[in-house]
Amino acid sequence: MANDLNYLARRMGHYAKQVERNAPLAVRLVATSIAPVLVYATPVDTSRARVNWQAAIASVPSGVLFPYPDKPPSPDYGGATATSQIIGTAKLYAGGSYIAIANNTPYIQKLNQGSSAQAPAAFVQQAVMVGIRSLHGFRVLRDGN
């Protein structure tokens, strides 16, 4: 009986280490999967909405980049900059908290509700679904990376 309990304790310790090591990988995978889909689904007029997707660890990003009348140099700049910032932040995630992705432009909700013909309504939710699907086959209880 004691040997069975010792074995169980060792296995539980092993599982705990796997979860501790692999759960942050799942969070990083979701964030890096969402980033390009979310950013490039954002409609472009001045590119302000696209460039303002930001990520932070354990806090919600605040502020607006390129506030009016300043604007990014090009729509591609906005997409590349925002995607790279989110992915760069995700790569730093080590667990124990969360990654927040936010857009603080005052009109992002209207864009997500379908106010632009360039993007469907709920493009944010669609990007989140891509992130969720990226976990298909991912196992937190597994050995190795």
C-alpha positions in Angstrom: 0.0 0.0 0.0 2.8 2.4 0.9 4.6 1.6 -2.3 1.4 2.3 -4.3 1.0 5.7 -2.6 4.7 6.6 -3.2 4.3 5.6 -6.8 1.2 7.8 -7.1 2.9 10.7 -5.4 5.9 10.4 -7.9 3.5 10.2 -10.9 1.5 13.2 -9.7 4.7 15.2 -9.3 5.7 14.2 -12.8 2.3 15.4 -14.1 2.5 18.6 -12.3 5.9 19.4 -13.9 4.5 18.6 -17.3 1.6 21.0 -16.8 3.9 23.7 -15.4 6.2 23.4 -18.4 3.5 22.9 -21.2 0.6 25.2 -20.2 2.6 28.4 -21.1 3.3 26.8 -24.5 -0.4 26.5 -25.0 -1.0 30.2 -24.1 1.8 31.3 -26.4 0.5 29.1 -29.2 -3.0 30.7 -29.0 -1.6 34.3 -28.9 0.7 33.8 -31.8 -2.1 32.1 -33.8 -4.5 34.9 -33.1 -2.1 37.8 -33.9 -1.9 37.7 -37.7 -5.5 36.7 -38.2 -6.8 39.5 -35.9 -4.5 42.2 -37.2 -5.0 41.5 -40.9 -8.7 41.1 -40.6 -9.0 44.6 -39.1 -10.3 47.0 -41.8 -8.0 49.6 -43.1 -8.7 53.3 -43.8 -5.9 55.2 -42.1 -4.3 52.0 -40.6 -4.8 53.3 -37.1 -7.1 50.5 -36.0 -4.7 47.9 -37.5 -1.5 49.2 -35.9 -3.2 49.6 -32.5 -3.5 45.9 -31.7 -1.2 45.5 -28.7 -0.3 42.8 -26.2 0.9 42.7 -22.7 1.6 40.1 -20.0 -0.5 40.3 -16.8 -2.0 43.7 -17.7 -4.2 45.2 -20.4 -2.3 47.5 -22.8 -3.5 51.1 -22.7 -3.1 54.1 -24.9 -3.4 54.6 -28.7 -0.5 54.5 -31.1 -0.5 57.2 -33.9 -3.4 59.2 -32.5 -5.0 61.6 -34.9 -3.7 63.5 -36.9 -0.6 61.2 -36.9 -1.0 58.0 -38.8 1.2 55.0 -39.7 3.2 55.4 -42.9 1.3 52.6 -44.6 -1.3 49.8 -44.0 1.4 47.2 -44.3 3.4 49.0 -41.6 0.4 48.8 -39.3 -0.1 45.1 -39.9 3.5 44.1 -39.6 4.1 46.3 -36.5 1.1 45.0 -34.6 1.6 41.4 -35.5 5.3 41.5 -34.5 4.5 43.3 -31.2 1.9 40.6 -30.2 4.1 37.7 -31.2 7.1 39.2 -29.5 5.1 39.6 -26.3 3.8 36.1 -26.5 7.3 34.7 -26.8 8.2 36.3 -23.5 5.3 34.6 -21.7 6.5 32.2 -19.0 3.3 31.3 -17.3 1.6 32.3 -14.1 -0.6 35.0 -15.5 -2.1 35.9 -18.9 -1.5 37.6 -22.2 -4.0 40.4 -23.0 -4.5 41.6 -26.6 -6.3 44.9 -26.9 -7.1 47.7 -29.3 -7.8 51.0 -27.7 -9.0 53.0 -30.7 -12.4 54.4 -29.9 -14.0 52.9 -33.0 -12.7 49.3 -32.8 -16.1 48.0 -31.4 -18.0 49.6 -34.3 -15.6 48.0 -36.8 -16.1 44.6 -35.1 -19.8 45.1 -35.3 -19.5 45.3 -39.1 -19.4 49.1 -39.8 -16.8 48.6 -42.5 -17.4 46.8 -45.8 -13.8 45.6 -45.6 -14.3 43.1 -42.8 -17.2 41.0 -41.6 -18.8 41.6 -38.3 -17.2 39.6 -35.4 -13.8 39.5 -37.0 -12.3 39.6 -33.5 -14.3 36.5 -32.4 -13.3 34.7 -35.6 -9.7 35.3 -34.8 -10.2 34.0 -31.3 -11.7 30.8 -32.8 -8.6 30.4 -34.9 -6.5 30.6 -31.7 -8.7 28.0 -30.0 -8.5 25.7 -33.0 -4.7 26.0 -32.9 -4.8 23.9 -29.7 -6.3 20.9 -31.6 -4.0 18.0 -30.7 -2.0 19.9 -28.1 -1.5 17.9 -25.0 -0.5 19.6 -21.7 0.4 16.2 -20.2 3.2 15.2 -22.5 6.9 14.9 -22.2 9.3 17.1 -24.1 8.6 20.5 -25.8 
